[in-house]
Every structure is written in structure tokens, then in C-alpha cells.
Amino acid sequence: MSSSFFIKKKENPKFSKKGSKPTVSKRKNDGDSGTTKKRVKKLNSRYNEEISSDSETEGPTSHKKRQEDEEEVYEETPQEKKLRLAKLYLEQLREEEEKKAEEETFEDDLVAGRLQDEVLEQKGKLQRLIAKDLLPPETSEIRLLRGHKLPVTCVVISPDDKNIFSAGKDCSVIKWDVVNGKKLHTIAGGRRGTEARHVGHTAHVLCMAISSDGKYLATGDMNKLIMIWEAEICKHLYRFTGHKGPVSGLSFRKGTHDLYSASHDRSIKVWNVDENAYVETLFGHQDVITGLDSLSRQCCVTAGGRDGTVRVWKIAEESQLVFHGHEGSIDCIQLINEEHMVTGADDGSVSVWSVNKKKPLTTVKMAHGCHGNAGMEQPHWITSVAGLQNSDTIASGSGNSTVQLWKCGRGFRGLERLFTVPVTGFINSLKFSNSGNFLVAGVGQEHRLGRWWRLKEAKNGLYIIPLKRQSPQQEEPNIAE
């Protein structure tokens, strides 16, 4: 068996070679056979790979996807990746710097605009043109706050526009919440003869003022007294005495706690509320002083009643400027900005003034119409005026149950009627909110200074009149000439 096996192997032509020795031939054939087998295996594996069933059934989409994956894996070198990330980082830095530069430019513009407005405001030449955008309110939007038993004589609004303070002939002072219209505090009035023990007023309150930081509230009455309150909780702090007649006007200098007061004794007094101290007295008017107002300058303006004058008092210089214009008693006055003011008189006229002119810049006669029989008509008295600070909008009130809104012309030359708001009663006090979003009217059945007429249908209280604007565009400041 073994010999036949070797003979068969020896006779195999596939691995035999002519002329070679059997032993050597066998070794060579063995080596060639191994190498050949390896080559055949590699070739077959390559062919198998190329003609495998998977490759045959693989579609063009899968083949393309595999090529794309290979390209994605091998298309970017480390150096290219570093370059790409560096470019992205530089682009991000550039965008951040551009955004920062835009924000800084915007902030610079805001600061520059605000500084310009403040400079114009200090010069008394800032006039924001907002009157053209105001819309007349609907009757249903006007709110009435009732709490006073007798006519309301004066109102003020807190600097943040959240609260209203009102006082009246019932000697009481009430603090209101603007949003819900509720009473927050009430300082009840007392009876005559109880001044020594009653904390509060015992006579008609004619005027009031609040400091620009909302800390102090000052009220003045017919008993010649000025009372200082802590506005937040309506706590009584001080009592100023010195006037020899009813206190008819009060105003805090803006940014300070210096208080100016006016009286029917024809004098102006200056007080320091922080120190609870009297400073000085100024004289000049020839009749009772009916109104007073001030802003940030160390001066105040007053209306002199039947002496027919408006006066600007320069406190530091102890001097005064005298202005003439109305034909009747000047009953109310308010500053629009540092150099312009509006007044109303019982001759039915409304006038706008500049501190640089001795005569009014403009006057509207019979601003609220007339009353009386034919041939004996008399103009309705102007009982209150108000000016929205540093704007071209003013308001006037009268005994004909209307509040009239006006638009000032360029440089405060000229007055144009905007619209009328019906409010039944005597409009004894008017105040614009600091934001200009609403107007408050203190209303009563009688005039604040007397009982010449009585409107029984009127309700004693406060009316909050919303001031809606036609467009939300920002008002453009105008430089008053």
C-alpha cells in the first residue's frame, strides 16, 4: 500500500518536471505547490470578493453612498481641519465685534440723545411734539373716583404715576391707587376749634405739592397753615406757620426739598423741609396770589389775581420779572418747561408766555365759550390749567363742565384746539401724569375759591382721563425758539 501510494504521487504529471532528480523535484514541487495554493487562494478570494452575491445584489445607490462615506472620512486632513476651525473662530470673533460695535453705537446715540434733551430741558427749549397723535377718549374709558364729601380743590400725582393725592373743601386728604382706583390712606378733616388736638386740616385745603422723589407731601389751607406729610404712609411730620392769609399755592423745587409757598397775604415764602426751617419771604404782588409753580431752576412763577400780573421770582438774586396780559383776575398758572408757562383768567382767556417776553406769546379769548342771556353774555372762567412738561400739549378747565386739550404751535406761538372732554362740574384742578398717559381732573359742585355758583348735577371727585396716542412712534423733540 505504501509503495503504490508513492508510485502514484511520483507519476502525477502536474507536479513532475523532466530532467530533474526525484528527490529535488519532490522538494521543489512541494514548495511550488504551497506557493501556488496561496496564490490561488488570494486570487480566488479577490475574485470571490468581486463577484460575491452581495456585490451582485448591491444597487448603485448603496455603492454611491459607500463612496461618499469614504470621501467624507478621507476628504479632510488634520491641517485642513485646523484651518477650517481657525476660519470659523475668526468669523465668530468678527461677528461678535460687529455686534458689540453696533450696541455701543446705539448706546452712544441714546446717551447723546438724552444729554441733548437734558440740555434743552435746562434751557427751557425742549418741546416734544405729541399733541398731533392724541386721540379723544371714549366716555366709557373715563373713570370717576369718589371719596370727598365736598368739592375737590387740588390734586397731585406721584412721580412714578402710581398714586394720586387729592384734597377738598371737606378738609380731608386722600391717597388713591391709580390702577384699581381704591383709597390707600385718608387723612380726615377736623372741625373748627379742634386745631390743637386734631392731626390734619380743619379748614378748606386749597393747594398741595409733592417732592420730585415722592418723599414729602405738602398741603396748605384757609387757616394759613402748611402741613408736611410723609407721602408713603401719610404720616404727619411738620407744621409751617408764618403766612397771614390763606395758603393758595405750593411747589417743591425739582430735585430738592426746597418748598415755595404763596398766600393771599401777597407774599412768597421759601422753606427747607429737610431742616424743618423757614428761609425767606419775598414781596411784590399788589393783590392776593392765586397760583404758584416751579421746576428745577431756583425760581418760581406766580399769578397775582386782580393785580393782572404774572411774576417770575429769582430766589437767589431776590429779584422779580413782571408780565402783563390778561384783562381779568389771573386765577391759575403752570410751567410747561423752564422758560414757558400757561395761565388762565376769569376773563375766559388762556395765554402762553415766555420768560423772555413781557407780553403773552399767544392768547385765546373765550376759550370755553360764554354763558348768560343774549346781549349780556359772560365768558366762562378758566378755573384750572395744566401743561405736559416739555411738550406741546396743554389742558384747561372751566365751570362749563368741559376739559379742553390744546396743541401749542412751533415755539409755543399759537394755540390750536384738539378735542373737548365732557366732565360735569367745576374743573378745579388739572394735572398730567409724568408719562403723559393720563390726565387727572379734580371736580366739584362749586368753584374752589368761593360759592358763586352750584352745579347740583355734578359729582365731587376725581376723573382719570386716558390719553391714547394714534401711533406708537416715538415723539420727535423740537427746539422751541
C-alpha positions in Angstrom: 0.0 0.0 0.0 2.8 2.4 0.9 4.7 1.6 -2.4 1.7 2.1 -4.5 0.9 5.4 -2.8 4.4 6.8 -3.6 4.3 5.5 -7.2 1.0 7.3 -7.8 2.4 10.5 -6.4 5.5 10.1 -8.5 3.5 9.6 -11.6 1.4 12.7 -11.1 2.2 14.9 -14.1 1.0 18.1 -12.5 3.9 18.3 -10.1 6.6 16.4 -12.1 9.4 18.0 -14.2 11.6 16.4 -16.9 15.3 16.1 -16.2 15.1 16.7 -12.6 16.1 14.4 -9.8 13.3 12.8 -7.9 14.3 14.0 -4.5 15.0 17.5 -5.6 11.9 17.6 -7.8 9.8 16.5 -4.9 11.0 19.3 -2.6 10.6 21.9 -5.3 7.2 20.6 -6.2 6.2 20.8 -2.6 7.4 24.3 -2.3 5.8 25.4 -5.5 2.6 23.7 -4.6 2.4 25.7 -1.3 3.1 28.9 -3.1 0.7 28.2 -5.9 -2.0 27.3 -3.4 -1.5 30.6 -1.6 -1.7 32.5 -4.9 -4.8 30.6 -5.9 -6.4 31.3 -2.6 -5.6 35.0 -2.9 -6.8 35.1 -6.5 -9.9 33.2 -5.6 -10.6 35.4 -2.6 -10.2 38.5 -4.8 -12.5 37.1 -7.4 -14.9 36.0 -4.8 -14.9 39.5 -3.4 -15.5 41.0 -6.8 -18.3 38.6 -7.8 -19.8 37.9 -4.4 -23.6 37.7 -4.2 -23.7 40.9 -2.1 -21.8 42.8 -4.7 -24.1 41.5 -7.4 -27.3 42.5 -5.5 -25.8 45.8 -4.3 -27.6 48.7 -6.0 -26.0 51.9 -7.4 -27.4 54.0 -4.6 -25.7 51.9 -1.9 -22.4 51.9 -3.9 -22.6 55.7 -4.2 -23.3 56.1 -0.5 -20.4 54.0 0.4 -18.2 56.1 -1.9 -19.5 59.2 -0.2 -18.8 57.9 3.2 -15.3 57.0 2.2 -14.9 60.5 0.8 -16.2 62.1 4.0 -13.8 60.1 6.0 -10.8 60.9 3.9 -11.5 64.2 2.3 -10.2 66.5 5.2 -6.7 66.3 6.6 -5.8 67.4 10.1 -4.2 70.6 8.7 -7.3 71.4 6.7 -9.5 70.8 9.8 -7.3 73.2 11.8 -7.6 75.8 9.1 -11.3 75.4 8.9 -11.8 75.8 12.7 -9.5 78.8 12.7 -11.6 80.5 10.0 -14.8 79.7 11.9 -13.3 81.2 15.1 -12.2 84.3 13.3 -15.6 84.7 11.7 -17.3 84.3 15.1 -14.9 86.9 16.6 -15.7 89.3 13.7 -19.5 88.9 14.2 -19.2 89.5 18.0 -17.1 92.6 17.5 -19.6 94.0 14.9 -22.5 93.3 17.2 -20.6 94.9 20.1 -19.8 97.9 18.0 -23.5 98.3 16.9 -24.6 98.1 20.6 -22.0 100.6 21.6 -23.1 103.0 18.8 -26.7 102.5 19.8 -26.0 103.2 23.4 -23.9 106.2 22.5 -26.8 107.5 20.4 -29.2 107.0 23.3 -26.8 108.8 25.7 -26.2 111.6 23.3 -29.9 112.0 22.7 -30.7 112.0 26.4 -28.0 114.5 27.1 -29.3 116.7 24.3 -32.8 116.5 25.8 -31.5 117.4 29.2 -29.6 120.4 27.9 -32.6 121.6 26.0 -34.8 121.0 29.1 -32.4 123.0 31.3 -32.5 125.8 28.7 -36.3 125.6 28.6 -36.3 124.9 24.8 -37.4 121.3 24.7 -40.8 120.8 23.1 -41.8 117.2 22.3 -44.4 117.1 19.6 -47.0 114.6 20.8 -50.3 116.6 20.6 -50.8 115.6 16.9 -51.0 111.9 17.9 -53.5 112.3 20.8 -57.0 110.7 20.4 -60.1 111.8 22.2 -61.1 109.2 24.9 -64.3 107.3 24.9 -66.8 108.3 27.6 -66.7 104.7 29.0 -62.9 104.9 29.4 -63.1 107.9 31.8 -63.0 106.8 35.5 -64.6 108.6 38.4 -63.1 108.2 41.9 -65.4 109.3 44.7 -64.5 109.8 48.3 -64.7 113.5 49.1 -68.0 114.8 50.6 -67.4 118.4 49.3 -65.8 119.8 46.1 -62.2 118.7 45.3 -59.9 121.7 45.1 -56.5 120.3 44.3 -54.7 117.1 43.1 -51.1 115.9 42.6 -49.7 112.8 41.1 -46.8 110.8 42.5 -43.5 110.8 40.4 -44.0 107.2 39.5 -47.6 107.7 38.4 -48.9 105.0 40.7 -50.7 107.2 43.2 -52.9 110.4 43.2 -53.4 112.7 46.2 -56.5 114.8 46.4 -57.9 117.4 48.9 -61.0 119.4 49.1 -63.4 121.7 51.0 -64.2 118.8 53.4 -60.6 119.4 54.8 -59.6 115.8 54.0 -56.7 114.5 52.1 -57.0 111.1 50.3 -54.3 108.9 48.7 -55.5 106.8 45.7 -54.2 103.9 43.8 -54.2 104.7 40.0 -54.7 101.2 38.8 -57.6 100.0 40.8 -59.0 103.3 42.0 -59.0 102.3 45.6 -58.3 104.6 48.6 -55.0 103.8 50.2 -55.0 106.4 53.0 -57.4 109.0 54.2 -56.4 112.0 56.4 -59.8 113.1 57.8 -60.6 116.7 58.2 -61.5 118.2 61.6 -64.0 120.8 62.8 -63.1 124.3 63.5 -61.7 124.9 67.0 -60.0 121.4 67.1 -56.7 122.6 65.6 -54.8 121.9 68.8 -55.7 118.2 69.1 -56.6 117.2 65.5 -53.8 115.9 63.3 -54.9 117.3 59.9 -56.7 120.3 58.4 -59.7 122.0 59.9 -60.3 124.4 57.0 -60.6 124.1 53.2 -57.5 122.8 51.7 -56.6 125.0 48.7 -53.3 123.6 47.4 -50.9 120.7 47.6 -47.5 119.6 46.2 -45.3 116.5 46.2 -41.5 116.4 46.1 -39.8 115.1 42.9 -38.6 112.0 44.8 -42.0 111.3 46.2 -40.9 111.6 49.8 -42.8 114.6 51.1 -46.3 115.9 50.5 -47.2 119.5 51.4 -50.8 120.8 51.9 -52.0 124.4 52.5 -55.4 125.5 53.8 -57.5 128.5 54.6 -56.2 128.6 58.2 -52.8 129.9 57.0 -51.2 126.6 57.7 -48.8 124.4 55.7 -48.6 120.8 56.7 -45.8 118.4 55.7 -46.6 114.6 55.4 -44.6 111.5 54.6 -46.2 110.7 51.3 -45.7 106.9 51.5 -47.8 106.4 54.6 -49.4 109.8 55.0 -47.8 110.4 58.4 -47.8 113.9 59.7 -44.2 115.4 60.1 -44.2 119.2 60.4 -46.4 122.3 60.5 -45.3 125.5 59.0 -46.8 128.8 60.2 -46.0 132.3 59.1 -48.4 133.3 56.4 -51.0 135.9 57.4 -53.6 134.7 54.9 -54.9 131.5 53.2 -52.1 129.5 51.6 -53.1 129.4 47.9 -50.0 127.9 46.2 -47.3 125.3 46.9 -44.5 123.8 44.9 -41.3 121.8 45.6 -38.2 122.8 43.6 -37.5 119.8 41.4 -34.6 117.6 42.6 -34.6 119.2 46.1 -36.8 119.5 49.2 -37.0 123.3 49.0 -40.6 124.4 49.2 -42.2 127.6 47.8 -45.5 128.8 49.2 -47.8 131.6 48.1 -50.6 133.2 50.1 -53.5 135.7 49.9 -51.2 137.9 52.1 -49.4 138.7 48.8 -46.1 137.1 49.8 -43.9 134.2 48.7 -42.1 132.2 51.4 -39.2 129.7 51.0 -38.9 126.7 53.3 -36.4 123.9 53.8 -38.4 120.8 54.6 -35.3 118.6 55.4 -34.3 121.1 58.1 -37.9 121.9 59.1 -36.9 125.6 58.6 -38.1 128.9 57.2 -35.7 130.5 54.8 -37.0 133.9 53.5 -40.0 135.9 52.3 -40.5 137.8 49.0 -43.0 140.6 48.3 -44.2 142.2 45.1 -47.8 141.4 44.2 -50.5 144.0 44.8 -53.3 141.6 45.2 -53.9 138.0 46.5 -51.7 135.4 44.9 -53.9 132.7 43.3 -51.3 130.2 42.0 -47.7 129.2 42.1 -45.4 126.7 40.2 -41.7 125.8 39.9 -39.4 123.4 38.2 -35.6 122.7 38.7 -34.3 126.3 38.5 -34.0 128.3 41.7 -37.1 130.4 40.8 -40.9 130.2 40.8 -43.8 131.8 38.9 -46.9 133.2 40.4 -50.3 134.5 39.3 -51.3 137.7 41.0 -55.1 137.6 40.8 -56.6 141.0 40.2 -53.3 142.9 40.0 -53.2 141.5 36.5 -49.6 140.3 36.6 -47.6 137.2 36.2 -44.3 137.3 38.0 -41.1 135.3 37.8 -39.2 135.2 41.1 -35.5 134.7 41.0 -34.9 133.4 44.5 -31.1 133.6 44.6 -31.0 137.2 43.2 -34.1 138.3 45.2 -35.5 139.9 42.1 -38.6 139.5 40.0 -39.9 139.9 36.5 -43.3 141.3 35.9 -45.6 140.4 33.0 -48.9 141.9 31.9 -51.5 140.4 29.5 -54.9 139.3 30.9 -57.8 141.7 31.4 -59.3 139.9 34.4 -58.2 138.1 37.5 -55.4 135.6 36.8 -56.6 132.5 38.7 -54.2 129.7 37.7 -50.7 129.2 36.3 -48.4 126.3 35.4 -45.0 125.9 33.8 -44.7 123.9 30.6 -40.9 124.0 30.7 -38.2 126.2 32.3 -39.0 129.1 30.0 -42.7 128.8 29.1 -45.9 128.8 31.1 -49.6 128.8 30.7 -52.2 130.9 32.6 -56.0 131.2 32.8 -58.1 134.1 33.9 -61.7 134.9 34.8 -62.0 136.8 31.5 -62.2 133.4 29.8 -58.8 133.6 28.2 -55.9 131.2 28.1 -52.4 132.5 27.5 -48.9 131.0 26.8 -45.9 133.0 28.0 -42.1 133.1 27.6 -40.0 134.4 30.4 -38.1 136.4 27.8 -41.2 138.3 26.7 -43.3 140.8 28.7 -46.4 140.0 26.8 -48.1 136.6 26.0 -46.8 134.7 23.0 -50.4 133.8 22.3 -53.8 134.2 23.8 -57.2 132.5 23.1 -60.1 134.6 24.3 -63.4 133.0 25.4 -61.6 129.6 25.4 -64.5 127.8 27.0 -67.4 129.8 25.5 -69.9 132.2 27.1 -73.0 131.9 29.3 -75.8 134.3 30.1 -78.7 136.0 28.3 -78.4 137.4 24.8 -76.6 140.7 24.9 -75.2 140.0 28.4 -73.0 137.1 27.7 -70.1 136.5 30.1 -67.2 134.2 29.3 -66.8 131.0 31.4 -64.0 131.5 33.9 -60.9 129.5 33.4 -60.6 127.6 36.7 -57.5 125.4 36.0 -54.7 124.9 33.6 -52.1 122.2 33.1 -49.1 121.6 30.8 -47.5 118.3 29.9 -43.9 119.1 30.8 -41.5 119.7 27.8 -44.2 119.0 25.3 -46.7 120.9 23.0 -49.8 119.8 24.9 -51.7 121.8 27.5 -55.2 121.5 29.1 -57.7 124.0 30.5 -60.8 123.5 32.7 -63.8 125.7 33.4 -67.1 125.9 35.0 -68.9 124.8 31.8 -68.2 121.1 32.6 -65.5 120.6 30.0 -61.8 119.9 29.8 -60.2 121.4 26.7 -57.0 120.0 25.2 -54.8 122.3 23.2 -51.8 122.0 20.9 -49.1 124.6 21.1 -47.6 125.9 17.8 -43.9 125.8 17.0 -42.0 127.8 19.5 -45.2 128.0 21.6 -46.7 130.6 19.3 -50.3 129.8 18.7 -52.9 127.5 20.3 -55.0 125.0 18.4 -57.9 123.1 19.8 -57.5 119.4 19.9 -60.6 118.0 21.5 -63.0 118.5 24.4 -63.7 116.0 27.2 -67.1 116.4 28.9 -66.8 116.3 32.7 -69.7 117.6 34.7 -68.8 120.2 37.4 -66.2 122.8 38.1 -62.8 121.7 37.0 -60.9 123.0 40.0 -57.6 121.3 39.3 -55.8 119.6 36.4 -52.6 117.5 36.4 -50.9 115.5 33.6 -49.2 112.3 34.6 -45.4 112.3 34.2 -45.6 109.7 31.5 -48.3 111.6 29.6 -50.6 108.6 29.6 -53.5 110.2 31.6 -54.9 113.4 32.9 -56.4 113.9 36.3 -59.2 116.4 36.9 -60.3 117.4 40.4 -64.0 118.3 40.1 -66.6 119.8 42.4 -70.1 121.3 42.5 -68.5 124.7 43.4 -65.6 126.9 42.4 -62.6 126.2 44.6 -62.3 129.7 45.9 -66.0 130.5 46.5 -69.7 129.6 46.2 -70.8 131.9 43.4 -72.5 129.0 41.5 -73.5 125.5 42.4 -74.0 122.6 39.9 -76.2 120.1 41.7 -75.8 117.5 39.0 -72.0 117.4 39.4 -70.3 114.8 41.5 -67.4 115.7 43.8 -64.5 113.5 42.9 -61.5 112.8 40.6 -61.8 112.0 36.9 -59.0 110.0 35.3 -58.9 110.7 31.6 -56.8 108.4 29.5 -54.6 109.9 26.8 -54.3 107.5 23.9 -51.9 108.1 21.0 -52.7 107.4 17.4 -49.4 105.7 16.7 -46.7 104.2 18.9 -44.0 106.2 17.1 -41.5 108.0 19.4 -42.2 111.7 19.6 -39.6 113.9 17.9 -38.2 116.7 20.1 -38.5 120.2 18.7 -36.3 123.1 19.8 -38.5 126.0 20.9 -37.5 129.3 19.6 
